[in-house]
């Protein structure tokens, strides 16, 4: 087991966030009834899935229908 992992194989980290990102994290966690740690885990899972899709040549985004019209938004620039 790596030195920075606990008995369940999880790693602990320290993260410095801007005031804006702290507010975003707090609002998300409160809105969804999850811990801040779980909110960050969910975000990383979503980012990994988006990156995998992009690697396969897919566009990553969101879509919906409003007033009978399809609305699409492609997410770009999420890669370093």
Sine and cosine of phi, psi and omega as CSV:
sin_phi,cos_phi,sin_psi,cos_psi,sin_omega,cos_omega
0.00,0.00,0.69,-0.73,0.01,-1.00
-0.91,0.41,0.47,-0.88,-0.06,-1.00
-0.87,0.50,-0.53,0.85,-0.05,-1.00
-1.00,-0.02,0.23,0.97,0.01,-1.00
-0.93,-0.38,0.52,-0.85,0.06,-1.00
-1.00,0.06,-0.13,-0.99,-0.07,-1.00
-0.92,0.40,-0.30,0.96,0.03,-1.00
-0.99,-0.14,0.14,0.99,0.03,-1.00
0.98,0.18,0.26,0.96,0.01,-1.00
-1.00,-0.10,0.51,-0.86,0.03,-1.00
-0.96,-0.27,0.54,-0.84,0.07,-1.00
-0.96,-0.29,0.63,-0.78,0.04,-1.00
-0.63,-0.78,0.36,-0.93,0.09,-1.00
-0.95,-0.30,0.69,-0.73,-0.10,-1.00
-0.73,-0.68,0.81,-0.59,0.09,-1.00
-0.99,-0.12,0.81,-0.58,0.00,-1.00
-0.86,-0.50,0.50,-0.87,0.11,-0.99
-0.93,0.36,0.23,-0.97,0.05,-1.00
-0.86,0.51,-0.64,0.77,-0.01,-1.00
-0.90,0.43,-0.72,0.69,-0.01,-1.00
-0.93,0.38,-0.57,0.82,0.07,-1.00
-0.89,0.46,-0.68,0.73,0.02,-1.00
-0.90,0.44,-0.68,0.73,0.02,-1.00
-0.87,0.49,-0.73,0.69,0.00,-1.00
-0.89,0.46,-0.73,0.68,0.00,-1.00
-0.88,0.48,-0.70,0.72,0.00,-1.00
-0.90,0.44,-0.68,0.73,0.00,-1.00
-0.89,0.45,-0.75,0.66,-0.04,-1.00
-0.87,0.49,-0.70,0.72,0.00,-1.00
-0.91,0.41,-0.71,0.71,-0.04,-1.00
-0.88,0.48,-0.59,0.81,-0.07,-1.00
-0.98,-0.20,0.02,1.00,0.06,-1.00
0.91,0.42,0.60,0.80,0.01,-1.00
-0.84,-0.55,0.26,-0.96,0.07,-1.00
-0.96,0.27,0.31,-0.95,0.06,-1.00
-0.90,0.44,-0.59,0.81,0.04,-1.00
-0.89,0.46,-0.69,0.72,0.03,-1.00
-0.91,0.40,-0.59,0.80,0.04,-1.00
-0.88,0.47,-0.68,0.73,0.03,-1.00
-0.92,0.38,-0.62,0.79,0.06,-1.00
-0.88,0.47,-0.69,0.72,0.03,-1.00
-0.88,0.48,-0.66,0.75,0.01,-1.00
-0.89,0.46,-0.67,0.75,0.02,-1.00
-0.92,0.40,-0.62,0.78,0.06,-1.00
-0.89,0.45,-0.67,0.74,0.02,-1.00
-0.90,0.43,-0.69,0.72,0.02,-1.00
-0.88,0.47,-0.68,0.73,0.03,-1.00
-0.89,0.45,-0.68,0.74,0.01,-1.00
-0.91,0.42,-0.65,0.76,0.02,-1.00
-0.90,0.43,-0.68,0.74,0.00,-1.00
-0.91,0.42,-0.65,0.76,0.05,-1.00
-0.88,0.47,-0.67,0.74,0.02,-1.00
-0.89,0.45,-0.70,0.72,0.02,-1.00
-0.89,0.45,-0.63,0.78,0.03,-1.00
-0.88,0.47,-0.47,0.88,0.02,-1.00
-1.00,0.03,0.12,0.99,0.05,-1.00
1.00,0.04,0.13,0.99,0.01,-1.00
-1.00,0.06,0.45,-0.89,0.14,-0.99
-1.00,0.08,0.56,-0.83,-0.01,-1.00
-0.93,-0.37,0.77,-0.64,-0.03,-1.00
-0.06,-1.00,-0.36,-0.93,0.00,-1.00
-0.68,-0.73,0.42,-0.91,0.03,-1.00
-0.48,-0.88,0.31,-0.95,0.02,-1.00
-0.16,-0.99,-0.04,-1.00,0.02,-1.00
-0.82,-0.57,0.75,-0.66,0.04,-1.00
-0.71,-0.70,0.81,-0.58,-0.02,-1.00
0.79,0.61,0.61,0.79,0.04,-1.00
0.98,0.17,0.01,1.00,-0.01,-1.00
-0.95,-0.32,0.70,-0.71,0.06,-1.00
-0.97,0.24,0.75,-0.66,0.04,-1.00
-0.91,-0.43,0.76,-0.65,0.00,-1.00
-0.78,-0.63,0.59,-0.81,0.12,-0.99
-0.67,-0.74,0.85,-0.52,0.03,-1.00
-1.00,-0.03,0.75,-0.66,0.03,-1.00
-1.00,0.03,0.83,-0.56,0.03,-1.00
-0.81,-0.59,0.34,-0.94,0.10,-0.99
0.97,0.23,0.29,0.96,0.00,-1.00
-1.00,0.06,-0.10,0.99,0.04,-1.00
-1.00,-0.02,0.55,-0.84,0.05,-1.00
-0.91,0.41,0.00,0.00,0.00,0.00
